[in-house]
């Protein structure tokens, strides 16, 4: 794991294997209290880092599996208190809340979530988790970080800007190989595109994100790539619609987002199909075609 100072008392933490679901990059704020924002370096690696650096609170940026998974161990095995942004913390207070927020219950895949994501990957609710306000990050960092709401990927998703180094931590805006991800019913394509535009307007000198190495060149190209991916997918979804496929399920069968839904094994195909169908719905809603009824 690599550490880079991006402001006084603020370090960027780069995970060793960012493409793995068990890993993501994060930030460490060292001041009157020590706060870690995201940062997953494998279950044991994360616990060891928190203990070695005497982290007081672990701020989870948003409630998706690659950020929440394993946080129940932080709560139970360290003196660090996990917290989730105020908009989303209620989503992981109970199994019922989690299933409703993700749509897994309605999508008929909750049994797979319980057996695969919860048991095997640690995607569980955290009883008693506390909320945090984005303004707290600004106060704790003594103004070295500016919090910017960037919904779309999730309702409470945000970015963090460090004026001192002209750096932007884009969190899960979509700089990784897959690009923008919006596979839950709560995702919103209009908000997502607006968040990309907000990030572009900052004209940061360098970018940091949850799942890709730092970008110090072609920053504008990297952000524009996010938009281009969405626009290309949108064109493909609409093409299938006008060919006569009038439901998200029919269009998702074209595997626009996941060329192979058996990527994680045959048992997980219904889960991958659910995510893909949810992304198709985002595009249909964005185009005003989300009634799923023949015209």
C-alpha positions as CSV (number, residue, x, y, z in Angstrom):
1,X,0.0,0.0,0.0
2,X,1.4,3.4,-1.0
3,X,0.8,6.7,0.7
4,X,0.9,10.2,-0.9
5,X,0.5,13.5,0.9
6,X,-2.0,15.7,-0.9
7,X,-2.5,18.4,1.7
8,X,-1.3,19.2,5.2
9,X,-2.5,16.3,7.4
10,X,-4.1,14.5,4.4
11,X,-2.7,11.4,2.7
12,X,-4.0,9.4,-0.2
13,X,-3.8,5.7,0.4
14,X,-3.4,3.5,-2.7
15,X,-4.4,-0.1,-2.3
16,X,-2.1,-2.8,-3.8
17,X,-4.7,-4.5,-6.0
18,X,-7.3,-1.9,-6.9
19,X,-9.2,-4.0,-9.5
20,X,-10.1,-6.5,-6.7
21,X,-13.5,-6.1,-5.1
22,X,-11.7,-6.5,-1.7
23,X,-9.6,-3.4,-2.4
24,X,-10.2,0.3,-2.7
25,X,-8.1,3.5,-2.3
26,X,-8.9,6.0,0.5
27,X,-7.8,9.0,2.4
28,X,-6.2,9.4,5.9
29,X,-6.8,12.7,7.8
30,X,-4.4,13.2,10.8
31,X,-5.4,15.9,13.2
32,X,-7.0,16.1,16.7
33,X,-8.5,12.8,15.7
34,X,-7.5,10.4,13.0
35,X,-10.1,9.7,10.3
36,X,-9.9,7.2,7.5
37,X,-12.2,7.7,4.5
38,X,-12.7,4.4,2.7
39,X,-9.5,2.5,2.1
40,X,-9.7,-1.3,2.0
41,X,-6.5,-3.4,1.7
42,X,-8.0,-6.8,2.3
43,X,-9.8,-7.8,5.5
44,X,-6.7,-8.4,7.6
45,X,-4.7,-5.6,6.0
46,X,-7.5,-3.0,6.7
47,X,-7.8,-4.1,10.3
48,X,-4.0,-3.9,10.8
49,X,-3.7,-0.5,9.2
50,X,-6.5,0.9,11.4
51,X,-4.8,-0.5,14.6
52,X,-1.3,0.6,13.6
53,X,-2.4,4.1,12.7
54,X,-4.8,4.4,15.7
55,X,-7.7,5.4,13.4
56,X,-10.6,6.8,15.5
57,X,-13.3,6.8,12.9
58,X,-13.8,5.0,9.6
59,X,-15.9,7.1,7.2
60,X,-17.5,4.9,4.5
61,X,-18.1,7.1,1.4
62,X,-21.2,5.1,0.3
63,X,-23.0,1.9,1.0
64,X,-22.0,-0.3,-2.0
65,X,-20.5,-3.7,-1.4
66,X,-16.9,-2.8,-2.3
67,X,-16.9,-0.1,0.4
68,X,-19.1,-1.6,3.1
69,X,-18.0,-5.2,3.0
70,X,-16.0,-6.1,6.0
71,X,-16.8,-2.9,7.9
72,X,-18.7,-5.1,10.5
73,X,-15.3,-6.5,11.5
74,X,-13.9,-3.0,12.0
75,X,-16.9,-2.3,14.3
76,X,-16.4,-5.6,16.2
77,X,-12.6,-6.0,16.3
78,X,-11.1,-2.6,16.6
79,X,-11.6,0.6,18.6
80,X,-12.5,2.4,15.4
81,X,-16.1,3.6,14.9
82,X,-17.4,3.0,11.3
83,X,-19.8,5.7,10.0
84,X,-21.6,6.3,6.7
85,X,-22.8,9.5,5.1
86,X,-26.0,10.9,6.5
87,X,-28.0,10.2,3.3
88,X,-27.3,6.5,3.3
89,X,-26.4,5.3,6.8
90,X,-30.0,4.1,7.3
91,X,-29.6,1.7,4.4
92,X,-27.3,-0.6,6.3
93,X,-28.8,-0.5,9.8
94,X,-30.8,-3.7,9.2
95,X,-31.1,-6.6,6.7
96,X,-34.6,-5.3,5.7
97,X,-33.2,-1.8,5.0
98,X,-30.3,-3.1,3.0
99,X,-32.5,-5.3,0.8
100,X,-34.9,-2.4,0.1
101,X,-32.1,0.0,-0.7
102,X,-30.4,-2.3,-3.1
103,X,-33.6,-3.7,-4.6
104,X,-32.4,-7.3,-4.1
105,X,-35.6,-8.4,-2.4
106,X,-37.8,-7.1,-5.2
107,X,-35.4,-8.4,-7.8
108,X,-35.7,-11.9,-6.5
109,X,-32.0,-12.3,-5.8
110,X,-31.9,-11.7,-2.1
111,X,-31.2,-15.4,-1.4
112,X,-28.0,-15.1,-3.5
113,X,-27.0,-11.9,-1.7
114,X,-27.3,-13.7,1.6
115,X,-25.3,-16.7,0.5
116,X,-22.7,-15.0,-1.8
117,X,-22.3,-11.4,-0.9
118,X,-23.1,-11.5,2.8
119,X,-21.5,-14.8,3.8
120,X,-18.6,-14.9,1.3
121,X,-17.9,-11.3,0.8
122,X,-18.9,-9.6,4.1
123,X,-21.7,-7.4,2.7
124,X,-23.7,-7.1,5.9
125,X,-25.7,-4.6,7.8
126,X,-23.9,-2.8,10.7
127,X,-26.1,-2.4,13.7
128,X,-25.7,0.9,15.4
129,X,-23.7,2.5,12.6
130,X,-23.5,6.3,12.9
131,X,-24.0,9.0,10.3
132,X,-21.6,11.8,9.4
133,X,-22.1,15.1,7.6
134,X,-19.9,16.1,4.7
135,X,-19.1,19.3,6.6
136,X,-17.4,17.2,9.2
137,X,-14.7,16.2,6.7
138,X,-14.0,19.8,6.0
139,X,-13.7,20.6,9.7
140,X,-11.6,17.6,10.6
141,X,-9.2,18.3,7.7
142,X,-9.0,22.0,8.9
143,X,-10.3,23.1,5.5
144,X,-7.7,21.1,3.5
145,X,-10.5,19.1,1.9
146,X,-13.7,20.5,0.3
147,X,-16.6,18.1,0.1
148,X,-18.6,18.1,-3.1
149,X,-21.9,16.2,-3.5
150,X,-21.7,14.0,-6.5
151,X,-24.8,11.7,-6.6
152,X,-25.8,9.3,-9.4
153,X,-23.6,6.4,-8.4
154,X,-25.4,6.4,-5.1
155,X,-27.7,9.0,-3.4
156,X,-25.0,10.2,-1.0
157,X,-21.9,9.8,-3.2
158,X,-19.4,12.7,-3.1
159,X,-16.0,13.8,-4.2
160,X,-13.3,15.6,-2.1
161,X,-11.2,18.4,-3.5
162,X,-7.8,19.4,-2.0
163,X,-7.0,23.0,-3.1
164,X,-3.5,22.9,-1.7
165,X,-2.4,20.3,-4.3
166,X,-5.2,20.9,-6.8
167,X,-6.2,17.3,-6.4
168,X,-9.6,15.7,-6.7
169,X,-10.6,12.4,-5.0
170,X,-13.4,11.3,-7.3
171,X,-14.4,8.3,-5.2
172,X,-16.5,6.0,-7.5
173,X,-17.2,8.4,-10.3
174,X,-16.0,5.8,-12.8
175,X,-12.4,6.2,-13.7
176,X,-11.7,2.5,-13.5
177,X,-11.6,0.0,-16.3
178,X,-15.3,-0.8,-16.2
179,X,-16.3,2.9,-16.1
180,X,-19.4,4.4,-14.5
181,X,-21.5,1.8,-12.5
182,X,-25.2,2.3,-11.8
183,X,-26.6,-1.1,-11.2
184,X,-28.9,-0.4,-8.3
185,X,-32.5,1.0,-8.5
186,X,-31.4,4.1,-6.6
187,X,-28.8,5.1,-9.2
188,X,-29.7,8.1,-11.4
189,X,-28.1,8.7,-14.8
190,X,-29.1,12.4,-14.9
191,X,-27.4,13.0,-11.6
192,X,-24.4,11.0,-12.6
193,X,-23.8,13.1,-15.7
194,X,-24.2,16.3,-13.7
195,X,-21.7,15.0,-11.2
196,X,-19.1,14.3,-13.9
197,X,-19.7,17.9,-15.2
198,X,-19.1,19.3,-11.7
199,X,-15.9,17.4,-11.4
200,X,-14.7,18.7,-14.8
201,X,-15.5,22.3,-13.8
202,X,-12.9,22.1,-11.0
203,X,-10.2,21.6,-13.6
204,X,-8.1,19.7,-11.0
205,X,-4.4,19.1,-11.8
206,X,-4.5,15.4,-10.6
207,X,-7.2,12.8,-9.9
208,X,-7.5,10.1,-7.3
209,X,-10.2,7.6,-7.2
210,X,-11.4,4.5,-5.4
211,X,-10.4,1.9,-8.0
212,X,-7.7,3.2,-10.3
213,X,-4.1,4.6,-9.9
214,X,-3.7,8.4,-9.6
215,X,-4.0,10.4,-12.8
216,X,-1.6,13.2,-13.2
217,X,-1.8,13.6,-16.9
218,X,-4.9,13.8,-19.2
219,X,-7.2,14.7,-16.4
220,X,-9.8,16.1,-18.8
221,X,-9.6,13.0,-21.0
222,X,-10.2,10.7,-18.0
223,X,-13.4,12.6,-16.9
224,X,-14.6,12.9,-20.5
225,X,-14.1,9.1,-20.9
226,X,-16.7,8.6,-18.1
227,X,-19.3,10.6,-20.1
228,X,-18.4,8.9,-23.3
229,X,-18.9,5.5,-21.8
230,X,-22.4,6.5,-20.6
231,X,-23.3,8.0,-23.9
232,X,-22.1,4.9,-25.9
233,X,-24.1,2.6,-23.6
234,X,-27.1,5.0,-23.9
235,X,-27.0,4.8,-27.7
236,X,-26.8,0.9,-27.6
237,X,-29.8,0.7,-25.2
238,X,-31.9,3.0,-27.4
239,X,-30.9,1.1,-30.5
240,X,-32.3,-2.1,-28.9
241,X,-35.4,-0.3,-27.8
242,X,-36.1,0.9,-31.4
243,X,-35.5,-2.5,-32.7
244,X,-38.5,-3.6,-30.7
245,X,-37.2,-4.7,-27.4
246,X,-39.4,-2.8,-25.0
247,X,-38.5,-4.0,-21.5
248,X,-35.3,-3.7,-19.5
249,X,-35.1,-7.5,-19.2
250,X,-35.2,-8.0,-23.0
251,X,-32.5,-5.3,-23.6
252,X,-30.3,-6.6,-20.8
253,X,-30.2,-9.9,-22.7
254,X,-27.9,-8.1,-25.1
255,X,-25.2,-7.9,-22.4
256,X,-24.3,-4.3,-23.1
257,X,-22.7,-3.8,-19.7
258,X,-21.4,-7.3,-18.8
259,X,-20.4,-9.3,-21.9
260,X,-20.2,-12.3,-19.7
261,X,-22.7,-12.6,-16.8
262,X,-20.9,-15.8,-15.7
263,X,-17.8,-13.8,-14.8
264,X,-18.2,-14.8,-11.1
265,X,-19.5,-18.3,-11.8
266,X,-22.8,-19.7,-13.0
267,X,-24.3,-19.3,-9.5
268,X,-23.9,-15.5,-9.6
269,X,-25.5,-15.1,-13.1
270,X,-28.9,-14.0,-11.7
271,X,-27.1,-11.3,-9.6
272,X,-25.1,-10.0,-12.6
273,X,-28.3,-10.0,-14.7
274,X,-30.0,-8.0,-12.0
275,X,-27.3,-5.3,-12.0
276,X,-27.4,-5.2,-15.8
277,X,-31.1,-4.9,-15.9
278,X,-31.0,-2.1,-13.4
279,X,-28.5,-0.2,-15.6
280,X,-30.8,-0.6,-18.6
281,X,-33.6,0.9,-16.5
282,X,-31.4,3.9,-15.7
283,X,-31.0,4.5,-19.4
284,X,-34.7,4.0,-20.2
285,X,-35.6,6.4,-17.4
286,X,-33.1,9.0,-18.6
287,X,-34.7,8.7,-22.1
288,X,-38.2,9.0,-20.7
289,X,-39.0,5.4,-21.8
290,X,-39.1,3.7,-18.4
291,X,-42.8,2.7,-18.5
292,X,-41.7,-0.6,-20.1
293,X,-44.9,-0.8,-22.1
294,X,-45.1,-1.0,-25.9
295,X,-45.6,2.3,-27.5
